[in-house]
Amino acid sequence: MENPIIEAKKEIIEWVKNLDELETIQELLDLKNNNNSSFQVNEPELEYAVKDDFDERFSKGMSSENARIESKKRVREWWGK
């Protein structure tokens, strides 16, 4: 059994191929153009987190003890522990 959407599309295509009324064709074109404009992708407006300046953090440095604590914290976050 064929997909009902494909069957409907084929029926519409046949109907349009045999259509001779300019007004109806224009209405179809208007409908198509209105539909296409509503499907345009819009960039979502996102609020970005405060910039994380790696270079600034790196220049300040971190003690080995703080580095171990931070590493353990991040690994636990990743593993959900």
Contacts in CASP RR format, 6 or more apart in sequence:
PFRMAT RR
TARGET T0000
AUTHOR 0000-0000-0000
METHOD contacts of the structure
MODEL  1
MENPIIEAKKEIIEWVKNLDELETIQELLDLKNNNNSSFQVNEPELEYAV
KDDFDERFSKGMSSENARIESKKRVREWWGK
16 25 0 8 1.000
16 28 0 8 1.000
19 25 0 8 1.000
62 70 0 8 1.000
END
